[in-house]
Amino acid sequence: MSHMSSDSKHRKIMVNIRLNQEEHALVKGKAFSAGLQPAVYIRVAALAKEIKAPIDLDTMKAIHGISRVGNLLNQVVKKLHQNGLSESAQEIDSVVEKINNLIP
């Protein structure tokens, strides 16, 4: 299986990477299994992956705050169940589930 395309002739930029022995063996093995040259395997893998930016501090604080609210609501639901107020508990369970869906 070859990923050499007609546009490969237009590739003029070379990027060097450093690998340790174990990493090199792993890349070679994966490339071989995929029927690719190691350079082609690395290029395909690098271009196919989306790298997400780290979460900024304000977002982390917001996530933490939402998580705390969810935990508090869970405690309220537990008390409502203990006191026989299951209808109210189910409504709060629904809110907790919505909050949990907001947290990545």
C-alpha positions as CSV (number, residue, x, y, z in Angstrom):
1,M,0.0,0.0,0.0
2,S,1.6,3.2,-1.1
3,H,0.7,6.7,-0.1
4,M,3.0,8.3,-2.6
5,S,0.9,10.6,-4.6
6,S,1.6,12.9,-7.5
7,D,1.9,15.8,-5.2
8,S,4.8,14.1,-3.3
9,K,7.1,15.5,-6.0
10,H,6.2,19.0,-4.8
11,R,7.3,18.3,-1.2
12,K,10.5,20.2,-0.8
13,I,10.6,20.8,3.0
14,M,12.3,18.2,5.2
15,V,11.6,17.9,8.9
16,N,13.9,16.0,11.1
17,I,12.7,14.4,14.4
18,R,14.6,12.6,17.1
19,L,13.4,9.3,18.4
20,N,14.9,6.9,21.0
21,Q,15.5,3.3,20.1
22,E,12.1,2.1,21.4
23,E,10.2,4.9,19.6
24,H,12.0,4.2,16.3
25,A,11.2,0.5,16.5
26,L,7.6,1.2,17.3
27,V,7.3,3.7,14.3
28,K,9.0,1.2,12.0
29,G,6.7,-1.6,13.1
30,K,3.5,0.4,12.7
31,A,4.7,1.7,9.3
32,F,5.5,-1.9,8.2
33,S,2.1,-3.1,9.4
34,A,0.4,-0.3,7.5
35,G,2.5,-1.1,4.4
36,L,4.1,2.4,4.5
37,Q,7.6,3.8,4.7
38,P,8.2,5.3,8.2
39,A,8.3,8.9,6.8
40,V,5.0,8.4,5.1
41,Y,3.5,6.8,8.2
42,I,4.7,9.7,10.4
43,R,3.4,12.3,7.9
44,V,-0.1,10.6,7.7
45,A,-0.3,10.2,11.5
46,A,0.8,13.8,12.1
47,L,-1.6,15.3,9.7
48,A,-4.6,13.1,10.6
49,K,-4.5,14.0,14.3
50,E,-6.1,17.1,15.8
51,I,-4.2,18.5,18.7
52,K,-6.3,20.4,21.1
53,A,-5.1,23.6,22.7
54,P,-4.8,23.5,26.5
55,I,-7.7,24.8,28.5
56,D,-7.2,28.3,29.8
57,L,-7.3,29.2,33.5
58,D,-10.8,30.9,33.3
59,T,-12.3,27.9,31.6
60,M,-10.7,25.6,34.2
61,K,-12.3,27.7,36.9
62,A,-15.7,27.6,35.2
63,I,-15.5,23.8,34.9
64,H,-14.5,23.5,38.5
65,G,-17.4,25.7,39.6
66,I,-19.9,23.8,37.5
67,S,-18.6,20.6,38.9
68,R,-19.0,21.9,42.5
69,V,-22.6,22.9,41.7
70,G,-23.3,19.4,40.3
71,N,-21.8,17.8,43.5
72,L,-23.9,20.0,45.7
73,L,-27.1,19.1,43.7
74,N,-26.2,15.4,44.0
75,Q,-26.1,15.8,47.8
76,V,-29.5,17.6,47.8
77,V,-31.0,14.8,45.7
78,K,-29.6,12.2,48.1
79,K,-31.3,14.0,51.0
80,L,-34.6,14.3,49.1
81,H,-34.6,10.6,48.3
82,Q,-33.9,9.8,52.0
83,N,-36.9,12.0,53.0
84,G,-39.3,10.5,50.5
85,L,-39.5,13.4,48.1
86,S,-38.6,11.4,45.0
87,E,-40.5,13.6,42.5
88,S,-38.4,16.6,43.5
89,A,-35.3,14.4,43.5
90,Q,-36.0,13.3,39.9
91,E,-36.3,16.9,38.7
92,I,-32.9,17.7,40.3
93,D,-31.4,14.5,38.9
94,S,-32.4,15.9,35.5
95,V,-30.6,19.2,36.2
96,V,-27.5,17.4,37.5
97,E,-27.4,15.3,34.3
98,K,-27.6,18.5,32.2
99,I,-24.8,20.0,34.2
100,N,-22.7,16.9,33.8
101,N,-23.2,17.1,30.0
102,L,-21.7,20.6,30.1
103,I,-18.5,19.4,31.6
104,P,-16.0,18.2,29.0
